[in-house]
Amino acid sequence: MLPTGREQLLTDLRPARAVRTDSIVDLVGNTPLVRLHHIERDAPGVEIWAKCEFCNPAGSVKDRAALRIVRDALERGLLRPGVRLIDSTSGNTGIAYAMVGAALGVPVTLVMPENVSAPRKQVTTAYGVEIVYSSPMEGSDGAIRLAHELVEREPDRWHYADQYKNPNNPLAHYHTTAPEIWQQTGGRVTHFVTGIGTSGTVVGTSRRLHELDPAIRCIAIQPDDAMHGLEGMKHLPSSIVPAIYDPSVLDDTIWMPTDEGWDMAERLAKEEGLFVGHSSGGNVAGALRVAKQLSAEGRRGVVVTILCDRGDRYFVPLRWEKRYLW
């Protein structure tokens, strides 16, 4: 006997089986892909999809690289007792290292610019990491230089993870992000668009997508000015170019103004219910540019981009303290 409408409704509302896992790090990856129906109205005939990397347990796309980097170092015996993992970061990778380190029992020291957002400082501190601040005037490049100096002074104390050179950074996306996008789109993805930070996400994902289908267009996004406001993105002409950056896997580059990225972040919150950071806004703005071009040419496409983190990471919350003075 077929269920009545009410019985079918109750069946549909029945919760799915909850995931059970031995460790929080097992929840890294397999993030949802969401279609941006309202944004894609500006490009009729083209689908725009966004990978919700804020669903990773430490809240950003950087969880993938941090987990692979730490696991590789543990397997190779580089994080033996008495050795601390150290790396430079502008925020999200540091939070990811902090979460992975806490879960796997690895002590972590982070070098970050003194002017990174307060929430990033507070979240990493809550995980129990040690923070060394670099000059706020030198940005992420200054943090890289200071990390190098600390390692050179006491080489036996540190394992320098070096996310800008570590091949496990792009490999994390080669082995997870790209196959997930391929599977979630049913192999229909035609364009992949995302920003350059360390370049691990765009390089690793693009390399694998090109292997799966050479016709897929992989496009990087860079800020259009050295003094930009798209935190987490790099303007390579004015920066230390990451050793893992490989332009041969990219088909094009979009130069993104700060205002366009910020405006899109606001649109995503108001029109799609997605409260994300400004680098995510820049990514979707770049994806929309690609989609509009396809639409103007009368072509169809499936454009995929990355939502790197949540917007609340850029707010100043209550301090994480044991006691509060009200």
MOUR-V434400 format. One line per field, one symbol per residue. ss: DSSP state (a for helix, b for strand, c for the rest). psi: psi as a letter, one per 20 degrees, with the letter a starting at -180 (. if undefined). A space follows every 10 residues. Layout:
# MOUR-V434400
ss=???
psi=???
This chain:
# MOUR-V434400
ss=ccccaaaaaa aaaccccccc cccaaaaccc ccbbbcccaa aacccbbbbb bbaaaccccb caaaaaaaaa aaaaaccccc cccbbbbbcc caaaaaaaaa aaaacccbbb bbbccccaaa aaaaaacccb bbbbccccaa aaaaaaaaaa aaaccccbbb ccccccaaaa aaaaaaaaaa aaaacccccc bbbbbcccca aaaaaaaaaa aaccccbbbb bbbccccccc cccccaaacc ccccccaaac cbbbbbcaaa aaaaaaaaaa aacccbcaaa aaaaaaaaaa aaaaaacccc bbbbbbbcbb aaaacccccc cccccc
psi=pqqrgghhgh ghipqrpqpp qhqhiiipal qqpppmgggi himpipppqp pmiiiqhjjr hihgggghgg gghghjjimr pipqpqqqqj fghggggggg gghjkppppp oqqhjqqghh ghghhhijrp ppprpiiibh hhhgghgggg hhgmhihqoo hmhiioiifh hghgiggghg ggghjkjiph ppprrpeijg ghggggghhh hhoiippppq pqqjqhmrkn piqpnhhjro pqhipnihiq irppopqghh gghhhgghgh hikonrrhhh ghghgghhgg ggggghjkqr roppapogrq hiijroaqqn qhqqo.
